């Protein structure tokens, strides 16, 4: 996979949070290691890459949650009745 470097504007608060995530012994660093794994070193680039990956994973999770919610909302009474009938069926029945 090709690596591309991007210039990203960061606020002072974001920079402070990144520094905390890079500093060993901080709760932020410990949390980053716990979430991203031991492959994260203390370089700024590695910390930023791990934080972006974690953010993208959170976005993907939210997209899936919304998809499941939309699927559930689209179910009608007939769908619910079918699922209920399937649950009442004896195991191993192919009817």
C-alpha positions in Angstrom: 0.0 0.0 0.0 1.3 3.4 -0.9 1.8 5.9 1.9 0.9 9.5 1.2 1.7 12.3 3.5 -0.9 15.0 4.1 -0.7 18.4 5.7 -3.4 18.7 8.4 -4.2 21.9 10.4 -4.3 21.1 14.2 -5.4 23.2 17.1 -3.2 23.8 20.1 -5.5 21.4 22.1 -5.2 18.7 19.4 -1.4 19.1 19.4 -1.4 18.8 23.2 -3.5 15.7 23.0 -1.1 14.2 20.4 1.9 15.0 22.6 0.2 13.4 25.6 -0.5 10.3 23.5 3.2 10.1 22.5 4.6 10.6 26.1 5.2 7.3 27.8 3.6 7.0 31.3 0.7 9.3 30.5 -2.9 7.9 30.6 -3.3 9.0 27.0 -0.2 7.0 25.9 -1.4 4.0 27.8 -4.9 4.2 26.3 -3.4 4.6 22.8 -1.2 1.5 23.3 -4.3 -0.4 24.6 -6.4 0.6 21.7 -3.9 0.5 18.8 -1.5 -2.1 20.0 2.2 -2.2 20.9 3.2 -1.2 17.3 2.8 2.4 18.2 6.1 4.1 19.0 6.5 7.6 20.3 7.0 9.3 16.9 4.6 11.9 16.0 3.8 10.3 12.6 3.1 6.9 14.2 0.9 8.4 16.9 -1.0 10.4 14.3 -1.5 7.4 12.1 -2.8 5.3 15.0 -5.2 8.1 16.1 -6.5 8.4 12.5 -7.0 4.6 12.3 -8.9 4.6 15.6 -11.0 7.5 14.4 -11.8 5.7 11.1 -12.7 2.5 13.0 -15.1 4.5 15.2 -16.7 6.0 12.1 -17.0 2.5 10.5 -18.7 1.2 13.7 -21.2 4.1 13.7 -22.0 3.5 10.0 -22.7 -0.2 10.8 -24.9 0.8 13.8 -26.9 3.1 11.6 -27.2 0.4 9.0 -28.5 -2.2 11.5 -30.9 0.4 12.9 -32.2 1.2 9.4 -32.6 -2.5 8.7 -34.5 -3.0 12.0 -36.7 0.0 11.2 -37.5 -1.4 7.8 -38.9 -4.7 9.2 -42.7 -5.0 9.1 -45.2 -7.2 11.0 -44.8 -10.0 8.5 -41.0 -10.1 9.0 -41.4 -10.1 12.7 -44.1 -12.9 12.5 -41.8 -15.0 10.3 -38.8 -14.6 12.7 -41.1 -15.5 15.6 -42.4 -18.6 13.8 -38.8 -19.7 13.0 -37.8 -19.4 16.6 -40.7 -21.6 17.7 -39.8 -24.3 15.2 -38.1 -27.4 16.6 -34.4 -27.6 16.0 -33.5 -29.6 12.9 -36.8 -29.1 11.3 -36.5 -28.2 7.6 -40.1 -27.3 7.0 
